[in-house]
Amino acid sequence: MQSKLRQGYLYIDDEKIGEVIFSIMDESMGGIGGRLVPNDNYQKYQSSIRQHFVKQGVSNVGNFKFRILLEDSTELKSEGGIGVVDSEDSDEIYVEAAGLDLSKF
């Protein structure tokens, strides 16, 4: 089975902080993930996101109001949360979300 890919955008509140090509990571859990290509707005939050990673392994909706909008402006409502993994030891920034209704994906 080929994984479905969808282009989306990561927001904090109403501010777009980057673009992600999402794929389904765990269909049974409604989980998606993908690599974030940050825009200039991301730099305002990167230090805090990295601090959250050090303290708890992920920056999540408890830290910021993360939102995911697909390229067609559909907002994905995540019952399991949205997380961002950004470590100073890696150039890759990863976004994950769980508890999604994948029929909208």
Secondary structure per residue as TSV (DSSP state, phi and psi in degrees):
chain	resnum	aa	ss	phi	psi
A	1	M	-	360.0	127.0
A	2	Q	-	-83.3	134.6
A	3	S	-	-73.4	134.5
A	4	K	-	-77.4	134.0
A	5	L	E	-110.6	140.0
A	6	R	E	-139.0	136.0
A	7	Q	E	-81.0	137.0
A	8	G	E	-147.6	178.5
A	9	Y	E	-132.0	139.7
A	10	L	E	-99.4	133.0
A	11	Y	E	-122.6	152.9
A	12	I	E	-114.8	117.0
A	13	D	T	55.9	-118.8
A	14	D	T	-106.0	12.4
A	15	E	E	-103.2	118.4
A	16	K	E	-71.8	127.6
A	17	I	E	-114.6	-2.2
A	18	G	E	166.9	178.2
A	19	E	E	-120.1	144.9
A	20	V	E	-138.4	138.4
A	21	I	E	-97.2	107.2
A	22	F	E	-89.2	147.4
A	23	S	E	-132.6	157.7
A	24	I	E	-74.7	123.7
A	25	M	E	-100.2	-34.4
A	26	D	E	-149.3	96.8
A	27	E	G	-62.8	-38.4
A	28	S	G	-65.5	-27.7
A	29	M	G	-101.2	3.4
A	30	G	T	63.0	40.6
A	31	G	E	-104.0	134.2
A	32	I	E	-128.5	161.9
A	33	G	E	-161.8	164.4
A	34	G	E	179.2	166.8
A	35	R	E	-82.5	131.1
A	36	L	E	-84.2	130.4
A	37	V	E	-102.7	100.5
A	38	P	E	-72.3	151.7
A	39	N	-	-102.7	-175.6
A	40	D	G	-61.0	-30.4
A	41	N	G	-62.9	-29.4
A	42	Y	G	-59.6	-33.9
A	43	Q	H	-58.8	-28.7
A	44	K	H	-65.0	-26.8
A	45	Y	H	-109.7	-12.7
A	46	Q	H	-57.8	-42.9
A	47	S	H	-60.0	-45.8
A	48	S	H	-66.1	-41.9
A	49	I	H	-61.8	-41.3
A	50	R	H	-67.2	-35.8
A	51	Q	H	-64.4	-40.6
A	52	H	H	-61.7	-41.1
A	53	F	H	-59.5	-45.0
A	54	V	H	-63.2	-42.5
A	55	K	H	-77.9	-37.3
A	56	Q	H	-134.7	4.0
A	57	G	S	85.7	-8.6
A	58	V	S	-166.7	150.1
A	59	S	E	-98.0	128.7
A	60	N	E	-132.2	-173.9
A	61	V	T	-64.1	-14.1
A	62	G	T	-74.0	-20.4
A	63	N	T	-97.0	-41.2
A	64	F	S	-138.0	159.5
A	65	K	-	-88.4	79.0
A	66	F	E	-71.9	143.6
A	67	R	E	-139.1	148.0
A	68	I	E	-120.7	124.8
A	69	L	E	-118.1	133.5
A	70	L	E	-78.8	170.7
A	71	E	T	-62.2	-21.3
A	72	D	T	-92.7	14.0
A	73	S	S	74.6	8.7
A	74	T	-	-70.9	126.1
A	75	E	E	-91.6	128.0
A	76	L	E	-85.8	126.5
A	77	K	-	-96.6	111.5
A	78	S	-	-96.8	113.6
A	79	E	S	-75.9	-24.6
A	80	G	S	-98.6	-2.1
A	81	G	E	101.0	163.9
A	82	I	E	-122.0	132.5
A	83	G	E	-129.6	150.8
A	84	V	E	-124.7	127.9
A	85	V	E	-109.8	115.6
A	86	D	E	-140.6	106.7
A	87	S	-	-108.0	143.2
A	88	E	T	-62.7	-19.9
A	89	D	T	-83.9	-1.3
A	90	S	-	-137.8	148.1
A	91	D	S	-85.9	-12.6
A	92	E	-	-92.0	135.0
A	93	I	E	-112.9	125.4
A	94	Y	E	-114.6	137.2
A	95	V	E	-115.9	135.3
A	96	E	E	-136.8	151.4
A	97	A	E	-146.3	148.4
A	98	A	E	-137.9	163.8
A	99	G	S	73.3	34.7
A	100	L	-	-97.6	152.2
A	101	D	-	-82.4	100.5
A	102	L	G	-74.9	-3.8
A	103	S	G	-67.6	-21.7
A	104	K	G	-86.9	-7.0
A	105	F	-	-92.5	360.0
